């Protein structure tokens, strides 16, 4: 067999899976980034940190408000199940909502414990239970991630426009920079939504053009991009009518309203916390939301560090109280699902090897 021309990369032999990229490198870099932020926090406040005040903040918690926060956090998973049902309608007009809900609980509990290898658990379970192609649910998962990222960007943009009105005392120049950045983020969301609308009108043509545009990539990367593009377009095709789009957007908004209420209830659970209003809670949520994108399995990291910085620097909350609130936010919004989802996952026979195998098979 003739060798490929020198100006073209060698193609992967048929039947052999593409070698997975070295994802551990990104995990190490993420851990170092979180460790650096934690070290900076320690250098500033570590030597004067009052551990007794930190412990007292937990002892003084209002359990009624804490229960409301946990209830709102768990309700977000029901909202996600309702949103997924909208994406299932073209294949299953009446999906099993309870099955979608339990699959969502299992999926998020697995992500908390295992990390990214568990991201495909939810679409895998839903595809198996509803007897639909796995590729279709991979597309729904891709569309959901895009919707969540757009929502984070929108809330973050709003936070930047409002942070100057918070109790921050930032200078005039920085206020202009933050406000301008917020409006840029909002415009970016609008532009991306318009692009999604245009892509949804002619997905076949868009797929053909984009596939042609990335043909220069080496075979393993080209195949990966092609699979991701196909999954995204298949998920986008689920929103074929205005009603589905309206419900999809409505459930996304409901999810973030529940998250805001959850954080507000957590703030109210601390008697010594400043009485932040709804607008200030949204500012906090927007500034901290990007921390949720940088998580270490079982530990977290991004949310805690971002929450401590925002509470102490912008709202001038004592560092001990800010640290307590940050840990509780991480626990309620991420960890609280584990005691529910883990037994369900074990009942489904899911384990680390199964999750890793799903990721390797789909090269994600």
N, C-alpha and C positions, 0 to 999 in steps of 0.2 A: 504493500500500500504506500502510495506516495506521501511524503511528509507535507504538512500544510505550508503554504507560502510563509516566508519569514516575517511578513508584515501583518500576519493574522495570528491571533492566539490559538493555541491548540484546543480543540473541543474536547469536552469530557466524553470518554467512551460510553456508548449506549449501555444502559442497564446499571451503570455505577452511579450512586448518589454523589452529588457535589459535596466536597468536604466542608463541614460547618466552619464558619469563621471563629476566630479566637475570641469568644465573647467574654472570657474570664478577664481579658485585658480591660474591658470597659467596667467590669465589676470592681477590679482593683482601683482603677482611676476614680470611680464613684466613691468607694470607701475612703480613699485618700482625701477627696474633696470634702466629704462630711467630717472626717477627722480634723482637717485643717480648720474648718469653721468652728468645730467644737473647741479646738485648741485656742483659737482667737478669743472665743467666749471665756474660756478659763483664764487666759492671760489678763483679761479686763476685770472679771468679777470673781474668779476662782478663789483668790486669797481672802476675800471678804464675804464669801458665800456663807450664809447662816443656815446650817442644816436643820436646826431646830425649827426655824420659821418655815422652812420647806416642809417638814413633817407636819407642823401644825396646820398648814394649808389643806392637807388631805383630811385631817381630823375634823375640820370645820365645814366640810362639804355638806350642802343641802341635798339630801338623797332624793327628795321629790323632783327637783330640777334635773338632777343627774339621771333619774329614770326617764324623764321626758327627753333628754338628749339621746339616751340609748334607743328609745322608741323611734325617734326621728331618724337616727342612723340606720336602724333596721328597715324603716319604711322606704329608704332610698333604694334598697334592693328590690322591693316590690315594684317601685316605679321603674326600675331598670327592666324588670320582667314584663311590665306592660308595654314599655317601648320596644322590647324585642318582639313581642307579639305583633306589633304593627309591621315589623320587617318580615314576619313569617306569613302574613296574610296571603300573599300571592301563591304560596305553596300549601298553607294550612289556614283556611279562613277562621277556624275556631281551635286554636292551639290550647293545650292544657296549661293554664296559667300557674297552677300550683307546681307543675313540673318545671316550668320556666323559673319560678321563684326558687325552688330548691337547687336547681342547676346553677343559678346565680350565686346563692349562698356557698355552694361547694366551690365554684370557680374563684370567688374572692378569698375564701379561706385558704385555698391552695396557693394563691398568689402571695398572700401574707407569709405563709410558711416556706414556700419553695422559691418564689420569685418568678421570673419570666418564663421558665419552662412550663409553668402551670397556666399560662394565659389561654391555651387552647382547650383547657378542660371544659369550659362552659359551652363553646360551640360544638365540641365533640359530644357532650351529654345531650344537648338539645337536638342535634342531628340524629342521634341514636333513638331518643325517646319519641320524636315526632316523625321518624322515618323519612327524612328528607336528606338530600345530598350534603355531605360535610362541607363541600366547597361553597354551597349557598350560605351556610351558617358562618363560615370563615369570612364571607363577604359582609354579613351582618355585623360580625365582630369588628371588622375593619371600619365600617361606616360608624359604628358606635364610638370607636376610639376617635375618629375624626370629629364627631359631634362633641365629645367631651373636651377635646383640645380646643375647639372653637369656643366652647362655653368658658373654658379657663381663660382664654385670650380676651374674651369680652369682659369678664369680671375683672381681670387684671387691668384692662384698659380703663374701666370705670374707677378702679381703685386709684390709679395714677392721677386721674382728673380730680379726685376728691381728697387725696392725701394732704393737700395743702390746707384744707379746712379742718383736718384732724389736729389733735393736740401735739403737733410735731415741732413747731417753731422753726421750720426750714426757711432758708433765705429766699429772697424774691427770685433770684436767678434759677435756683433749683426748682422752685414752684413752676416756673415757665417750662423747664425741661420736663418735669413729671407730667404736667398737663398736656404738653405737646405729644409726649410719648403715649399718653392715654388715648388721645384722638387718633394717632397713627394706628394704634392697636385696633380701635373700633372700625376705622376705615378698612383695615386689613381683613377683619372678619366679614364685612359687607362684600368686599371684593371676592373673598373665598367662597362665600355663599352664592354669589352670582356665577362663579366658575362651576360650582357644583350643579347649579341649575342648568347651565349650558351643556355640561357634560352629560347630564341625565337625559337631555333631549336627543342626543345622538351618540350613545355609548360605543356602538360598533365602530364608527368612524374615528372617535377619539382613541379607542384602543389600537386601531390600525396605525394611526399617525404616531402615537407615543411608542408603540413597539418598534416602528421603523427608526425612531429617533434614538433608541438605546441599543441598536444592533451592533454598535461598535464595542460594547462591553464584552469582556471575556464570558465564555459560555456559562459558568456557574452563576455569575452575577446577572447575566442577561435572563437566565431562567428564573432566578429569584424575583427580579423586577417584573417579569412577565406574569408570574403567579400572583404577586401582590396586586398588580394592576387588574388582573382578571377578577380577583376577589373583591377589590374595591368597586369595580363596575357592576359586579353581580349584586353586591349589597345595595348600591345606589339604585339599581333597577327595581328594588322592592318598593321604592317610594314613587310609584308611577302616577298617582293622582294627587290632587290638592288636599283631599281629605287625609290621606296617609301622611303627607308632609306636615299638615297642621297638627295631627296627633303626635307625630314624632317630635316636632318642636315643642309642643305642649308638655309632653312627658319629660323632655330634657329640662325645660324650665322648672317643672315640678321637682325634679331631682335637686336642683340647686336651691330652690326655696326650702326644701327639707334640710339641706346641708346648712343653710344660713340659720334656720331655726335651731338646729342641733348645736351650733356654736354659740348662739345667743343663750340657749338654755344652760350650756356649760359655764358661760360667763356668770349667769345668774346663780349658779350653784356655789360660787365662791363669794362669801359675804364681803370680803375685802377688795374684790375687783371693782374698778371704776364702772359706773353705770353707762356703758357704751350704748348708743342708739343703734337702730337698724342700719343706718347709713355707715356708721363706723364699723359695725360688724362686717358689712359687705366689703369695706376697704380692707379690713384685716384678712378676710377670706380671699380676696383677690391677690394680696401681696404674698400670702402663704401658699396659695394654690400651686404655684410652680414647685414648691417643695415636695408636693405629692408625686411629682415626676421623677424624683431622685430618692429611691427607697432601697434599703438593704434588706433582703428577706429576713423576717423574724425580728429585726431590730428597728427598721424605719430609718430615721436620720434626717431626711430633708425637711419633713414637716416640723419636727421638734426644733431644729436649729432656726428655721425661718420664723416660727411662731415666737420663740424667745426674743429674737432680734426685733420683730415688729412691736411686740408688747412693751419691751423695755426701752427701745429707742424712740418710737413714735408716741406711744401712749404712757410712757414713763411709769410702767408698772415695776415694782421691786423685782429684782432678778430671781429671788426665791419663789415668789408667787408666779412670775412669768414662766419659770421652769416647770412648776407644778401644773399650770394650765396647759402648757405645751404637751406634756406627757399624757395628760388626760384626754386632750383632743386626739392625739395619735391612738390612744387606747380605744376610745369610743368610736372613732370613724374608721379604724382599720382592724384592730385586734378583736373587738367584741364579736365579730362574726365567726371567729375561729371555733369557739366551743359549740357552735351550732353546725357549722359547715364541715368540721373535721369528722364527726361521727357519720354524717351523711356520705362523705367521701369514702370513708372506710367501708361503708355498706355497699358502695358502688364498686369496690375492689380497685380503687385508684391508688397508685403509689408513685414514687419518684421515677422509677424506670418507665412506667407507662406514660407519664407526662413528658419525660425527655424523649421517648420514642416518637410521640406525636409531633414534637417540635422538629426533630431531625427529619422525619418523613415529609414535613412541609417546608423545611429549610427556612424557618423563621427564628 
